[in-house]
Amino acid sequence: MLSSDKNVESVAQLIEVLKDYIGLQKEYLKFDVIDKMVRMLTALTISIILFVLTIAILFYLSFAAVYWMAPVTGIAGAYAIVSAFFLLLIVLIVIFRRILIERPLIRFLTKVLLN
C-alpha cells in the first residue's frame, strides 16, 4: 500500500510539472511572436524611411542631371533623357525582380520567422 501512495504522489508531481511546463511554453510562444513582430515592424519602418529618402535623392539628382544636360540637349531633351533613364531602370527592376526583391525578402522573412 505504501508503494501505491508513492505512485499517486509521483503522478501528481508529474502532472504539476507538466502544467508548469505548458504554462512556460505558452509564455515563451508569446514572447517569441512579439519578438518576431517587432523585428518585422522595425525592418518595415526602416525600409519605408530608406525608400522615401531614396525617392527624394533621386528626385533632386534627376533635376540636377536635367540642368546639367540642358545647355547641350535643350531642356526638353534633357527631361526626355532623364525620363528614359528612369524607364530603363523600371524595366530592369521588373525583369530582375526575383533576384533583387523576392529572394532577399523571402530570406529575410524566413530568417525572422523560423529562428
C-alpha positions as CSV (number, residue, x, y, z in Angstrom):
1,M,0.0,0.0,0.0
2,L,2.9,2.3,0.6
3,S,4.1,1.9,-2.9
4,S,0.8,2.9,-4.4
5,D,0.8,6.1,-2.3
6,K,4.2,6.9,-3.7
7,N,3.0,6.3,-7.2
8,V,0.0,8.6,-6.8
9,E,2.2,11.2,-5.3
10,S,4.7,10.9,-8.2
11,V,1.9,11.1,-10.8
12,A,0.6,14.2,-9.0
13,Q,4.0,15.8,-9.1
14,L,4.4,14.8,-12.7
15,I,1.1,16.4,-13.6
16,E,2.1,19.6,-11.7
17,V,5.4,19.8,-13.5
18,L,3.7,19.2,-16.8
19,K,1.2,22.1,-16.1
20,D,4.2,24.4,-15.3
21,Y,5.9,23.3,-18.5
22,I,2.9,24.0,-20.6
23,G,2.5,27.4,-19.0
24,L,6.1,28.3,-19.6
25,Q,5.8,27.1,-23.2
26,K,2.8,29.4,-23.7
27,E,4.8,32.4,-22.3
28,Y,7.8,31.5,-24.5
29,L,5.5,31.4,-27.6
30,K,4.0,34.8,-26.7
31,F,7.5,36.4,-26.3
32,D,8.7,34.7,-29.5
33,V,5.7,36.1,-31.5
34,I,6.2,39.5,-30.0
35,D,10.0,39.4,-30.8
36,K,9.3,38.4,-34.4
37,M,6.7,41.0,-34.9
38,V,8.9,43.7,-33.5
39,R,11.7,42.7,-35.9
40,M,9.4,42.7,-38.9
41,L,7.9,46.1,-37.9
42,T,11.4,47.5,-37.4
43,A,12.6,46.3,-40.8
44,L,9.4,47.6,-42.4
45,T,9.8,51.0,-40.8
46,I,13.5,51.2,-41.8
47,S,12.6,50.1,-45.3
48,I,9.9,52.8,-45.7
49,I,12.3,55.5,-44.4
50,L,15.0,54.4,-46.8
51,F,12.6,54.3,-49.7
52,V,11.3,57.8,-49.0
53,L,14.8,59.1,-48.7
54,T,15.9,57.3,-51.9
55,I,13.0,58.8,-53.8
56,A,13.9,62.3,-52.6
57,I,17.5,61.8,-53.5
58,L,16.6,60.5,-57.0
59,F,14.2,63.5,-57.4
60,Y,16.9,66.1,-56.7
61,L,19.6,64.2,-58.7
62,S,17.3,64.0,-61.7
63,F,16.7,67.7,-61.7
64,A,20.5,68.2,-61.3
65,A,21.1,66.0,-64.3
66,V,18.5,67.9,-66.3
67,Y,20.1,71.2,-65.6
68,W,23.5,69.8,-66.3
69,M,22.4,68.4,-69.7
70,A,20.2,71.4,-70.7
71,P,22.8,73.5,-72.3
72,V,23.8,70.7,-74.7
73,T,20.5,69.0,-75.4
74,G,17.9,71.6,-74.6
75,I,15.6,71.5,-71.6
76,A,13.1,69.1,-73.3
77,G,15.8,66.8,-74.5
78,A,17.3,66.7,-71.0
79,Y,14.0,65.8,-69.4
80,A,13.5,63.1,-72.1
81,I,16.9,61.6,-71.4
82,V,16.3,61.5,-67.7
83,S,12.8,60.0,-68.2
84,A,14.3,57.4,-70.5
85,F,16.8,56.5,-67.8
86,F,14.1,56.0,-65.2
87,L,12.0,54.0,-67.6
88,L,15.1,51.8,-68.3
89,L,15.6,51.5,-64.5
90,I,11.9,50.4,-64.1
91,V,12.2,47.8,-66.8
92,L,15.4,46.4,-65.3
93,I,13.8,46.2,-61.9
94,V,10.8,44.4,-63.3
95,I,13.0,41.9,-65.2
96,F,15.2,41.2,-62.2
97,R,12.6,41.4,-59.5
98,R,13.1,37.9,-58.3
99,I,16.8,38.4,-57.7
100,L,16.5,42.0,-56.4
101,I,13.3,41.8,-54.4
102,E,11.7,38.4,-53.9
103,R,14.7,36.3,-52.9
104,P,16.1,38.8,-50.3
105,L,12.6,39.3,-48.9
106,I,12.0,35.5,-48.7
107,R,15.4,35.0,-47.0
108,F,14.7,37.8,-44.5
109,L,11.2,36.6,-43.6
110,T,12.4,33.0,-43.3
111,K,15.3,34.1,-41.0
112,V,12.9,36.1,-38.8
113,L,10.0,33.7,-38.7
114,L,11.9,30.4,-38.5
115,N,14.6,31.3,-36.0
